[in-house]
Amino acid sequence: YARHCLEDCSELYSGAGSSIQSGGKAFEGKDYGTANAEISSAMDAPDTCEEQFKEKKGYVSPLTKENNNFFQLLAIILSFMNLVPK
């Protein structure tokens, strides 16, 4: 079960990476709404990854620290993006 969860987390983070790249390009193009949506979308990955391990009793995510760190980094990015005058 843990292996399945880790494989799902890998896919989630891969998708998050694509969202971050798209968000960065949108931000550079001053499409701030799309940039915000893409980064916000990437923030779902760590939460979904973490929740998978909680679905089956007795399993603990080995990625809790990394998931929290990733979420916080994305929150910081969103905060900086919101400081840019539009």
N, C-alpha and C positions, 0 to 999 in steps of 0.2 A: 504493500500500500504506500509506504513512504517513497519508494522509487517512482511510482506513478505520480505522486504529488510533486516530486522534484522535477520530473519531466514536464508536467504542466506548468510549474513555476518558470522553467527555462523558456517555454513558449510564450508565457505572459511577459517575461522580461525582454524577449526578442521583439515582441510587438510594441512594448514600451519604448525600446530603442528607436524603432521606426517612427513612433509618435514624437519622440524628442527631436529627431532629425527634421521631421516635417514642421514641428513647432518652431525650431530654430530658423528654418528657411522662411517660414511665414513671418516671423518676427523681423528678420532682415529686410523683408519686403514690406514692412510696416502694416502687415495684415494682422493686427493685434488680436482681433477676435478669434481668428483661426489659431494663432499661436497659443492663446490662452486655452482654447478647447483641446488642442493636441497635448499640451503639458498636463492639463487636468485629466485627460484620458489616461496618460501614462501613470498617473497616481493610483489608478485602480489596480495595477499589477501587484504591488507589494501587499495590499490588503486582501486581494483575492487569493494570492499565494498563501498567506498566513491562514486564512479561513479554511482552506482545503484540509489542513492538518487537524483542524478542530472538529471536522465532520465525523471523524472516527475516534471513539474513546480510546485513550491510551497513547495517542500519537502527539508528539510535540514537534513543532517546526524547528529544524536546525538552522533556519534562516531568519529567525526573529530579529536579531540585531541588524542584519543586512537589510531586511525589509523596512525596518524603522528608519535606518539611515537613508535609504533610497527615497522614502516618502518625505523625509525632512529636507533632503537636497532639492527635491522637486518643489516643495513648498517655498523654499528660499528663492528658487528661480521665478516662481509665480509672483512672489513679493517684489522682486526687482523689476519684473516686467510691468507690474502695475504702477511702478514709480515713473515710468517713461511717459512724458507728456504726449498726449494723443492729439 
